[in-house]
Amino acid sequence: MALKHLAAAMAAGGIALAAVGASAQDLPRNQFKVVGTWGNLSNFQKHEGPFWNQVVSDKSGGAITAQASPLTELGLKGFEVMRLLKLGVFDFAHGVIGYVASEDAVFEGVDLSVIAQDIGTAREITKVYRPILEDAFAKTYNAKLMLMYPFPSQMLWCNTPINNIGDLKGKKIRVYSTTLGDFVEGVGGTSVTVPFAEVVPALQKGVVDCGITGTMPAYRAKWHEVATHALALRVGWGISFGAMSMKTWNRLDDKTKALLTAETQALEDRMWKETGIEDEMGVICNTNTGDCTEGTPGNMKLVVPTDADRAAREAVMNDFILKRWAARCGEECVKQWNGTVGKLLGVTASAN
C-alpha cells in the first residue's frame, strides 16, 4: 500500500490526536498513535511498547493514552516510519538512525561505523551531537527529537571462519546503512543489503557470508544456528530515536509537554543502562562463554580483536568511513561534527 493511501486509511480510522475532557491530574486527555521498532526485539518488548501502552497512562492519571505497535506488526520497513509521521499517520515514531540517514547524511554523524567501541562513548556522542540532530529532525521531518538510545552493539556474525579483520576481505556482508557499507568496503568486503528478517536464510544459502546486527538481536533471531564465528569488533550501536510530530507537539499544553519530556528522558536513561547489560549477555548467549540467562546458548567462536585488528580499524575509520561521510555531508555538516563528536574523540573528519 502506498504511503499516502496508508496515511489516509489510518487517519480515517481515528489515528489523529484526540483531546476530550480533563484528567484527575488536571491534564487534557490526549491519545497518541505510536509506531515502534521490531516487535520481536527487546527495545520494543521491554521499553517502547510498555512505555506508551502503560507508563504514560499511569504517570498522567489516565489523561494520556496511546496505541503503540511495532513496525513489524504494521508491515512497515525501517525507512518508512518517519515519512509516515511527517504525513500525519503517527504522532510519535521510534526508529533507527541508519534507516533515516538516506534523507540527509547529517543523521549518520551520531553513529558512524567503528567510532565508538564501548557504550559509554556511544552515549557521550549522542549527547554532544544531539542539538545538530534536533535541527535535522525539525527540518527534514517536522518532528521534535525526544530521546536517543542504542540497540546492543553491532558486530559481525559469519558462517565462515573469521579470525581477524583481514579475513573479511572478499566476503559478502549484510549491512543496513551507508556507513556500515563504508566499513565493509574499507576492509575489502562487499556490502549487501538484506532485510533483518531474511538474514538467516541468506546466511544458509550463501547469499551473504556474514551479517551485521546487534548482539542480542542476533541471538533472538537465531543467527547462532547458522553462523559459526563472531568478531567482537563494535562496528556501530544501532543508535535509535523517538520523535514526535511537531504538529502534535504544538497542540499540547505546557503540563503535558513537561510530563512527556520528563518521562521520555527517564526512558532514555533506563534504556542505556539496560541495553549495556543486554549487550554483554548477547555475546555470552551467542558464543556460550558464560551463563546465558535468555535460553539455550549458541556455540559460535568468539574472535577477540588483536592490536593489529585495532590498528586496521583505525585505518579504515580514517581512510574510508570518515572521508566518505565527509564527502556526503558537506563542509558545514563536517564542521559541526568536528566541533562536537570530533572534539570529544580527538579525531577530525575531512573529505580530503
TINU-289122 format. One record per residue (C-alpha): residue number from 1; x, y, z; residue in three letters. Coordinates in Angstrom, 3 decimals. Each point is the difference from the previous one (the first is absolute). Layout:
N
+-----+----------+----------+----------+---------+
: num :       c1 :       c2 :       c3 : residuo :
+-----+----------+----------+----------+---------+
: NUM :        X :        Y :        Z :     ala :
...
+-----+----------+----------+----------+---------+
% end
This chain:
352
+-----+----------+----------+----------+---------+
: num :       c1 :       c2 :       c3 : residuo :
+-----+----------+----------+----------+---------+
:   1 :    0.000 :    0.000 :    0.000 :     met :
:   2 :    1.380 :    3.421 :   -0.933 :     ala :
:   3 :    0.971 :    2.254 :    2.907 :     leu :
:   4 :   -2.586 :    2.670 :   -0.812 :     lys :
:   5 :   -2.768 :   -2.582 :   -0.278 :     his :
:   6 :    1.082 :   -1.568 :    3.281 :     leu :
:   7 :   -0.004 :    3.429 :    1.590 :     ala :
:   8 :   -3.543 :    0.686 :   -1.157 :     ala :
:   9 :   -1.271 :   -3.390 :    1.108 :     ala :
:  10 :    1.493 :    0.218 :    3.465 :     met :
:  11 :   -1.082 :    3.586 :    0.532 :     ala :
:  12 :   -3.550 :   -1.005 :   -0.921 :     ala :
:  13 :    0.222 :   -2.691 :    2.657 :     gly :
:  14 :    0.529 :    2.535 :    2.729 :     gly :
:  15 :    3.758 :    0.335 :    0.089 :     ile :
:  16 :    0.040 :    3.737 :    0.599 :     ala :
:  17 :    0.719 :    1.492 :    3.370 :     leu :
:  18 :   -3.117 :    0.301 :    2.169 :     ala :
:  19 :   -0.651 :    2.484 :    2.788 :     ala :
:  20 :   -3.173 :   -0.730 :    1.925 :     val :
:  21 :   -0.517 :    1.208 :    3.532 :     gly :
:  22 :    2.343 :    0.190 :    2.977 :     ala :
:  23 :    1.761 :   -2.469 :    2.246 :     ser :
:  24 :    0.333 :   -0.377 :    3.722 :     ala :
:  25 :    3.353 :    1.751 :   -0.263 :     gln :
:  26 :   -1.519 :    2.948 :   -1.822 :     asp :
:  27 :    1.539 :   -1.056 :   -3.278 :     leu :
:  28 :   -1.977 :    0.038 :   -3.238 :     pro :
:  29 :   -0.677 :   -3.437 :   -1.431 :     arg :
:  30 :    2.262 :   -0.932 :   -2.886 :     asn :
:  31 :    0.258 :   -3.209 :   -1.962 :     gln :
:  32 :    3.025 :   -0.674 :   -2.164 :     phe :
:  33 :    0.641 :   -2.384 :   -2.851 :     lys :
:  34 :    3.523 :   -1.392 :    0.333 :     val :
:  35 :    2.188 :   -2.231 :   -2.160 :     val :
:  36 :    2.870 :   -1.865 :    1.635 :     gly :
:  37 :    2.945 :   -2.043 :   -1.218 :     thr :
:  38 :    0.078 :   -3.792 :   -0.439 :     trp :
:  39 :   -2.621 :   -1.833 :    2.032 :     gly :
:  40 :    2.182 :   -3.076 :    0.535 :     asn :
:  41 :    2.863 :    1.964 :    1.575 :     leu :
:  42 :    0.522 :    1.325 :    3.504 :     ser :
:  43 :   -0.149 :    3.721 :   -0.763 :     asn :
:  44 :   -3.667 :   -0.252 :   -0.891 :     phe :
:  45 :   -0.932 :   -2.855 :    2.316 :     gln :
:  46 :    1.601 :    1.434 :    3.146 :     lys :
:  47 :    0.007 :    3.737 :   -0.628 :     his :
:  48 :   -1.804 :    1.652 :   -2.919 :     glu :
:  49 :   -3.208 :   -2.046 :    0.202 :     gly :
:  50 :   -0.457 :    0.065 :    3.801 :     pro :
:  51 :    0.890 :    3.702 :    0.154 :     phe :
:  52 :   -2.797 :    1.058 :   -2.342 :     trp :
:  53 :   -2.526 :   -2.702 :    0.788 :     asn :
:  54 :    0.283 :    0.304 :    3.787 :     gln :
:  55 :    2.558 :    2.391 :    1.522 :     val :
:  56 :   -1.285 :    3.288 :   -1.448 :     val :
:  57 :   -3.532 :   -0.868 :    1.077 :     ser :
:  58 :    1.148 :   -0.816 :    3.530 :     asp :
:  59 :    2.112 :    3.150 :    0.296 :     lys :
:  60 :   -2.786 :    2.246 :   -1.308 :     ser :
:  61 :   -2.819 :   -1.499 :    2.035 :     gly :
:  62 :   -1.563 :   -1.336 :   -3.185 :     gly :
:  63 :    0.038 :    3.327 :   -1.831 :     ala :
:  64 :    2.540 :   -1.180 :   -2.585 :     ile :
:  65 :   -0.617 :   -3.241 :   -1.825 :     thr :
:  66 :    1.636 :   -1.478 :   -3.061 :     ala :
:  67 :   -0.233 :   -2.838 :   -2.469 :     gln :
:  68 :    3.535 :   -1.187 :   -0.693 :     ala :
:  69 :    0.730 :   -2.643 :   -2.630 :     ser :
:  70 :    3.362 :   -1.231 :   -1.307 :     pro :
:  71 :    0.833 :    0.609 :   -3.639 :     leu :
:  72 :    0.122 :   -3.761 :   -0.533 :     thr :
:  73 :   -3.655 :   -0.342 :    1.015 :     glu :
:  74 :   -0.961 :    2.824 :   -2.344 :     leu :
:  75 :    1.934 :   -1.469 :   -2.910 :     gly :
:  76 :    2.294 :    3.017 :   -0.290 :     leu :
:  77 :    3.667 :    0.352 :   -0.886 :     lys :
:  78 :    2.414 :    2.003 :    2.130 :     gly :
:  79 :    0.347 :    2.868 :   -2.447 :     phe :
:  80 :   -3.778 :    0.514 :   -0.197 :     glu :
:  81 :   -0.818 :    0.918 :    3.601 :     val :
:  82 :    1.141 :    3.632 :   -0.044 :     met :
:  83 :   -1.509 :    0.620 :   -3.402 :     arg :
:  84 :   -3.323 :   -1.185 :    1.409 :     leu :
:  85 :    0.398 :    2.172 :    3.082 :     leu :
:  86 :    0.562 :    2.997 :   -2.260 :     lys :
:  87 :   -3.174 :   -0.906 :   -1.907 :     leu :
:  88 :   -1.971 :   -0.006 :    3.261 :     gly :
:  89 :   -0.579 :   -3.750 :    0.289 :     val :
:  90 :    1.786 :   -0.160 :    3.356 :     phe :
:  91 :    0.395 :    2.456 :    2.846 :     asp :
:  92 :    3.227 :   -1.604 :    1.220 :     phe :
:  93 :    2.538 :   -2.282 :   -1.673 :     ala :
:  94 :    2.916 :   -2.072 :    1.224 :     his :
:  95 :    2.649 :   -0.928 :   -2.531 :     gly :
:  96 :    3.650 :   -0.678 :   -0.727 :     val :
:  97 :    2.218 :    2.815 :   -1.222 :     ile :
:  98 :    1.458 :   -2.203 :   -2.743 :     gly :
:  99 :   -3.424 :   -0.203 :   -1.638 :     tyr :
: 100 :   -0.501 :    3.774 :   -0.254 :     val :
: 101 :    3.553 :    0.895 :   -1.005 :     ala :
: 102 :   -0.872 :   -0.258 :   -3.691 :     ser :
: 103 :   -2.040 :    3.203 :    0.380 :     glu :
: 104 :    3.011 :    2.000 :    1.210 :     asp :
: 105 :    3.535 :   -1.163 :    0.839 :     ala :
: 106 :   -0.022 :    2.206 :    3.106 :     val :
: 107 :   -1.964 :   -2.741 :    1.788 :     phe :
: 108 :    2.856 :   -2.469 :   -0.476 :     glu :
: 109 :    2.339 :    2.118 :    2.099 :     gly :
: 110 :   -1.303 :   -1.414 :    3.277 :     val :
: 111 :    0.791 :   -3.630 :   -0.850 :     asp :
: 112 :    2.849 :   -0.152 :   -2.492 :     leu :
: 113 :    1.385 :   -3.504 :   -0.262 :     ser :
: 114 :    2.760 :   -1.109 :    2.448 :     val :
: 115 :    0.204 :    3.459 :    1.612 :     ile :
: 116 :   -1.249 :   -1.139 :    3.431 :     ala :
: 117 :    1.393 :   -3.235 :    1.401 :     gln :
: 118 :   -1.888 :    0.170 :    3.306 :     asp :
: 119 :   -3.481 :    1.038 :    1.050 :     ile :
: 120 :    1.192 :    2.871 :    2.197 :     gly :
: 121 :    1.679 :    1.676 :   -2.962 :     thr :
: 122 :   -3.077 :   -0.631 :   -2.151 :     ala :
: 123 :   -2.177 :    1.843 :    2.501 :     arg :
: 124 :    2.360 :    2.954 :    0.290 :     glu :
: 125 :   -0.113 :    0.310 :   -3.790 :     ile :
: 126 :   -3.803 :    0.185 :    0.051 :     thr :
: 127 :    0.160 :    2.745 :    2.618 :     lys :
: 128 :    2.379 :    2.313 :   -1.830 :     val :
: 129 :   -1.579 :   -0.615 :   -3.419 :     tyr :
: 130 :   -3.591 :    0.275 :    1.163 :     arg :
: 131 :   -0.563 :    3.715 :   -0.777 :     pro :
: 132 :    1.037 :   -0.646 :   -3.604 :     ile :
: 133 :   -2.426 :   -2.891 :   -0.277 :     leu :
: 134 :   -2.800 :    2.023 :    1.585 :     glu :
: 135 :    0.360 :    2.516 :   -2.814 :     asp :
: 136 :    0.165 :   -2.765 :   -2.617 :     ala :
: 137 :   -3.179 :   -1.720 :    1.231 :     phe :
: 138 :   -1.847 :    3.314 :    0.026 :     ala :
: 139 :    1.192 :    0.936 :   -3.482 :     lys :
: 140 :   -0.391 :   -3.386 :   -1.709 :     thr :
: 141 :   -3.048 :   -1.453 :    1.729 :     tyr :
: 142 :   -1.650 :    2.891 :    1.854 :     asn :
: 143 :    0.583 :   -2.075 :    3.133 :     ala :
: 144 :    1.252 :    0.599 :    3.532 :     lys :
: 145 :    2.799 :   -2.338 :    1.095 :     leu :
: 146 :   -0.946 :   -1.264 :    3.465 :     met :
: 147 :    2.470 :   -2.758 :    0.832 :     leu :
: 148 :    2.998 :   -1.922 :   -1.311 :     met :
: 149 :    1.044 :   -3.486 :    1.009 :     tyr :
: 150 :    1.994 :   -2.989 :   -1.296 :     pro :
: 151 :   -0.602 :   -3.515 :   -1.085 :     phe :
: 152 :    2.656 :   -2.445 :    1.226 :     pro :
: 153 :    3.332 :    0.486 :   -1.743 :     ser :
: 154 :    0.135 :   -0.935 :   -3.675 :     gln :
: 155 :    2.431 :   -2.832 :   -0.713 :     met :
: 156 :    0.861 :   -2.321 :   -2.890 :     leu :
: 157 :   -1.483 :   -3.492 :   -0.016 :     trp :
: 158 :    1.443 :   -2.311 :   -2.661 :     cys :
: 159 :   -0.698 :   -3.506 :   -1.277 :     asn :
: 160 :    3.598 :   -0.370 :   -1.111 :     thr :
: 161 :    3.214 :    0.020 :    2.059 :     pro :
: 162 :    1.000 :    3.555 :    0.963 :     ile :
: 163 :    3.032 :    0.420 :    2.233 :     asn :
: 164 :    0.783 :    3.671 :   -0.570 :     asn :
: 165 :   -1.052 :    3.049 :   -2.006 :     ile :
: 166 :    2.152 :   -1.124 :   -2.904 :     gly :
: 167 :   -2.195 :   -3.067 :   -0.468 :     asp :
: 168 :   -2.941 :    2.262 :   -0.932 :     leu :
: 169 :    1.654 :    0.763 :   -3.337 :     lys :
: 170 :   -2.056 :   -1.383 :   -2.862 :     gly :
: 171 :   -2.967 :   -0.838 :    2.228 :     lys :
: 172 :   -3.619 :    0.971 :   -0.764 :     lys :
: 173 :   -1.268 :    1.769 :    3.117 :     ile :
: 174 :   -3.540 :    1.091 :    0.848 :     arg :
: 175 :   -0.312 :    3.682 :    0.954 :     val :
: 176 :   -2.939 :    2.320 :    0.626 :     tyr :
: 177 :    1.608 :    3.438 :   -0.268 :     ser :
: 178 :    2.442 :    1.892 :   -2.183 :     thr :
: 179 :    2.608 :    0.399 :    2.725 :     thr :
: 180 :    0.037 :   -3.764 :    0.628 :     leu :
: 181 :    0.478 :   -0.449 :   -3.734 :     gly :
: 182 :    2.999 :    2.331 :    0.188 :     asp :
: 183 :    1.511 :   -2.203 :    2.703 :     phe :
: 184 :   -0.571 :   -3.190 :   -1.980 :     val :
: 185 :    1.506 :    1.451 :   -3.173 :     glu :
: 186 :    2.869 :    1.428 :    2.031 :     gly :
: 187 :    0.976 :   -3.496 :    1.154 :     val :
: 188 :   -0.282 :   -1.375 :   -3.536 :     gly :
: 189 :   -3.431 :   -1.584 :    0.256 :     gly :
: 190 :   -3.181 :    0.471 :   -2.014 :     thr :
: 191 :   -2.974 :    1.614 :    1.710 :     ser :
: 192 :   -3.408 :   -1.608 :   -0.579 :     val :
: 193 :   -3.337 :    1.448 :    1.125 :     thr :
: 194 :   -2.254 :   -2.697 :    1.452 :     val :
: 195 :   -3.081 :    0.602 :    2.205 :     pro :
: 196 :    0.523 :   -1.156 :    3.585 :     phe :
: 197 :   -2.635 :   -2.730 :   -0.245 :     ala :
: 198 :    1.724 :   -1.513 :   -3.051 :     glu :
: 199 :    3.564 :   -0.211 :    1.328 :     val :
: 200 :   -0.210 :   -3.547 :    1.382 :     val :
: 201 :   -0.983 :   -1.547 :   -3.363 :     pro :
: 202 :    2.517 :    2.271 :   -1.728 :     ala :
: 203 :    2.748 :   -1.420 :    2.224 :     leu :
: 204 :   -1.254 :   -3.540 :   -0.571 :     gln :
: 205 :   -0.067 :    0.358 :   -3.789 :     lys :
: 206 :    3.311 :    1.847 :   -0.300 :     gly :
: 207 :   -1.627 :    3.218 :   -1.212 :     val :
: 208 :    2.143 :    1.631 :    2.687 :     val :
: 209 :    3.009 :   -1.305 :    1.913 :     asp :
: 210 :   -0.510 :    2.242 :    3.003 :     cys :
: 211 :   -2.644 :    2.296 :    1.409 :     gly :
: 212 :    0.108 :    3.062 :    2.212 :     ile :
: 213 :   -2.493 :    0.469 :    2.815 :     thr :
: 214 :   -0.135 :    0.434 :    3.756 :     gly :
: 215 :    1.154 :   -2.664 :    2.453 :     thr :
: 216 :   -3.376 :   -0.842 :    1.540 :     met :
: 217 :   -1.988 :    0.536 :   -3.223 :     pro :
: 218 :    2.301 :   -2.573 :   -1.630 :     ala :
: 219 :   -0.782 :   -2.445 :    2.795 :     tyr :
: 220 :   -3.758 :    0.665 :   -0.037 :     arg :
: 221 :   -0.108 :   -0.510 :   -3.773 :     ala :
: 222 :    1.988 :   -3.244 :    0.369 :     lys :
: 223 :    2.959 :    1.076 :   -2.087 :     trp :
: 224 :    2.059 :   -2.298 :    2.231 :     his :
: 225 :   -1.677 :   -2.960 :   -1.684 :     glu :
: 226 :    1.476 :    0.881 :   -3.397 :     val :
: 227 :    3.134 :    2.038 :    0.831 :     ala :
: 228 :    3.225 :   -1.443 :    1.385 :     thr :
: 229 :    2.231 :    2.984 :    0.845 :     his :
: 230 :   -0.633 :    3.239 :    1.891 :     ala :
: 231 :    2.496 :    2.827 :   -0.480 :     leu :
: 232 :   -0.183 :    2.156 :    3.140 :     ala :
: 233 :    0.747 :    3.251 :   -1.788 :     leu :
: 234 :   -2.618 :    2.663 :    0.646 :     arg :
: 235 :   -0.940 :    1.383 :   -3.410 :     val :
: 236 :   -2.927 :    2.078 :    1.292 :     gly :
: 237 :   -2.655 :    0.266 :    2.705 :     trp :
: 238 :   -3.228 :    0.116 :   -1.952 :     gly :
: 239 :   -0.624 :    3.437 :    1.510 :     ile :
: 240 :   -3.736 :    0.540 :    0.043 :     ser :
: 241 :   -2.408 :    2.838 :    0.665 :     phe :
: 242 :   -3.459 :    0.935 :    1.130 :     gly :
: 243 :   -1.527 :    3.027 :   -1.732 :     ala :
: 244 :   -3.377 :    1.705 :    0.158 :     met :
: 245 :   -1.777 :    1.734 :   -2.848 :     ser :
: 246 :    0.433 :    3.730 :    0.485 :     met :
: 247 :   -3.662 :    0.445 :   -0.920 :     lys :
: 248 :   -0.945 :   -2.247 :    2.900 :     thr :
: 249 :    2.526 :    1.586 :    2.362 :     trp :
: 250 :   -1.198 :    3.527 :   -0.730 :     asn :
: 251 :   -3.585 :   -0.952 :    0.911 :     arg :
: 252 :    0.962 :   -1.105 :    3.483 :     leu :
: 253 :   -0.303 :    2.081 :    3.173 :     asp :
: 254 :    3.103 :    0.813 :    2.043 :     asp :
: 255 :   -0.730 :   -2.556 :    2.763 :     lys :
: 256 :   -0.320 :   -2.836 :   -2.489 :     thr :
: 257 :    3.191 :    1.083 :   -1.738 :     lys :
: 258 :    1.833 :    0.076 :    3.333 :     ala :
: 259 :   -1.233 :   -3.477 :    0.947 :     leu :
: 260 :    0.958 :   -1.513 :   -3.365 :     leu :
: 261 :    3.419 :    1.663 :    0.099 :     thr :
: 262 :    0.743 :   -1.332 :    3.493 :     ala :
: 263 :   -1.270 :   -3.506 :   -0.698 :     glu :
: 264 :    1.770 :   -0.434 :   -3.344 :     thr :
: 265 :    3.241 :    1.112 :    1.671 :     gln :
: 266 :   -0.531 :   -2.591 :    2.734 :     ala :
: 267 :   -0.687 :   -2.615 :   -2.694 :     leu :
: 268 :    3.193 :    0.980 :   -1.793 :     glu :
: 269 :    2.042 :   -0.437 :    3.186 :     asp :
: 270 :   -1.507 :   -3.437 :    0.655 :     arg :
: 271 :    0.644 :   -1.170 :   -3.531 :     met :
: 272 :    3.672 :    0.943 :    0.015 :     trp :
: 273 :    0.529 :   -1.788 :    3.301 :     lys :
: 274 :   -1.925 :   -3.153 :   -0.873 :     glu :
: 275 :    1.321 :   -0.241 :   -3.552 :     thr :
: 276 :    3.547 :   -0.009 :    1.370 :     gly :
: 277 :   -0.873 :   -3.064 :    2.064 :     ile :
: 278 :   -1.817 :   -1.642 :   -2.910 :     glu :
: 279 :    2.937 :    0.648 :   -2.332 :     asp :
: 280 :    2.323 :   -2.082 :    2.147 :     glu :
: 281 :   -2.573 :   -2.769 :    0.370 :     met :
: 282 :   -0.492 :   -0.084 :   -3.768 :     gly :
: 283 :    3.666 :   -0.870 :   -0.483 :     val :
: 284 :   -0.181 :   -2.670 :    2.697 :     ile :
: 285 :   -3.141 :   -1.603 :   -1.412 :     cys :
: 286 :    1.302 :   -0.134 :   -3.568 :     asn :
: 287 :    3.409 :   -1.376 :    0.904 :     thr :
: 288 :   -0.647 :   -2.041 :    3.167 :     asn :
: 289 :    2.741 :    1.876 :    1.850 :     thr :
: 290 :   -1.906 :    0.334 :    3.266 :     gly :
: 291 :   -3.377 :   -0.573 :    1.621 :     asp :
: 292 :   -2.648 :    0.837 :   -2.606 :     cys :
: 293 :   -3.157 :    1.113 :    1.797 :     thr :
: 294 :   -2.101 :    0.345 :   -3.169 :     glu :
: 295 :   -0.253 :   -3.597 :   -1.183 :     gly :
: 296 :    2.126 :   -2.675 :   -1.621 :     thr :
: 297 :    3.351 :    1.502 :   -0.988 :     pro :
: 298 :    1.549 :   -0.168 :   -3.439 :     gly :
: 299 :    3.466 :   -1.281 :   -0.624 :     asn :
: 300 :    1.627 :    2.615 :   -2.222 :     met :
: 301 :    3.702 :    0.581 :    0.331 :     lys :
: 302 :    0.650 :    3.386 :    1.632 :     leu :
: 303 :    2.802 :    1.798 :   -1.830 :     val :
: 304 :    1.541 :    2.767 :    2.113 :     val :
: 305 :    1.722 :    2.775 :   -1.975 :     pro :
: 306 :    3.774 :    0.186 :    0.293 :     thr :
: 307 :    2.209 :    3.088 :    0.032 :     asp :
: 308 :    0.432 :   -0.483 :   -3.743 :     ala :
: 309 :   -3.793 :   -0.063 :   -0.429 :     asp :
: 310 :   -0.351 :    3.191 :    1.989 :     arg :
: 311 :    2.631 :    1.691 :   -2.159 :     ala :
: 312 :   -1.837 :   -1.170 :   -3.119 :     ala :
: 313 :   -3.238 :    1.406 :    1.429 :     arg :
: 314 :    1.625 :    3.396 :    0.471 :     glu :
: 315 :    1.254 :   -0.005 :   -3.582 :     ala :
: 316 :   -3.421 :   -0.910 :   -1.398 :     val :
: 317 :   -1.625 :    2.645 :    2.189 :     met :
: 318 :    2.262 :    2.745 :   -1.281 :     asn :
: 319 :    0.455 :   -1.067 :   -3.618 :     asp :
: 320 :   -3.522 :   -1.188 :   -0.811 :     phe :
: 321 :   -2.686 :    0.709 :    2.583 :     ile :
: 322 :    0.797 :    3.594 :    0.915 :     leu :
: 323 :    1.113 :    1.052 :   -3.496 :     lys :
: 324 :   -3.014 :   -1.435 :   -1.763 :     arg :
: 325 :   -2.434 :    1.384 :    2.545 :     trp :
: 326 :    1.613 :    3.452 :   -0.154 :     ala :
: 327 :   -0.407 :   -0.005 :   -3.783 :     ala :
: 328 :   -3.690 :   -0.901 :    0.350 :     arg :
: 329 :   -0.751 :    2.483 :    2.747 :     cys :
: 330 :    1.705 :    3.153 :   -1.193 :     gly :
: 331 :    2.169 :    2.713 :    1.496 :     glu :
: 332 :   -2.403 :    1.493 :    2.560 :     glu :
: 333 :   -1.144 :   -3.413 :    1.203 :     cys :
: 334 :    3.591 :   -1.168 :    0.457 :     val :
: 335 :    0.870 :    3.192 :    1.856 :     lys :
: 336 :   -2.828 :   -0.653 :    2.472 :     gln :
: 337 :    1.082 :   -3.617 :    0.476 :     trp :
: 338 :    3.643 :    0.898 :    0.545 :     asn :
: 339 :   -1.060 :    2.552 :    2.617 :     gly :
: 340 :   -2.069 :   -2.542 :    1.916 :     thr :
: 341 :    0.705 :   -3.703 :   -0.540 :     val :
: 342 :    3.439 :    0.587 :   -1.487 :     gly :
: 343 :    0.979 :    2.220 :    2.925 :     lys :
: 344 :   -1.287 :   -2.601 :    2.475 :     leu :
: 345 :    1.987 :   -2.835 :   -1.590 :     leu :
: 346 :    3.046 :    1.915 :   -1.169 :     gly :
: 347 :   -0.522 :   -0.835 :   -3.670 :     val :
: 348 :   -0.627 :    2.163 :   -3.071 :     thr :
: 349 :   -2.237 :   -0.781 :   -2.952 :     ala :
: 350 :    1.069 :    1.261 :   -3.395 :     ser :
: 351 :   -0.933 :   -0.882 :   -3.568 :     ala :
: 352 :    3.609 :    0.543 :   -1.096 :     asn :
+-----+----------+----------+----------+---------+
% end
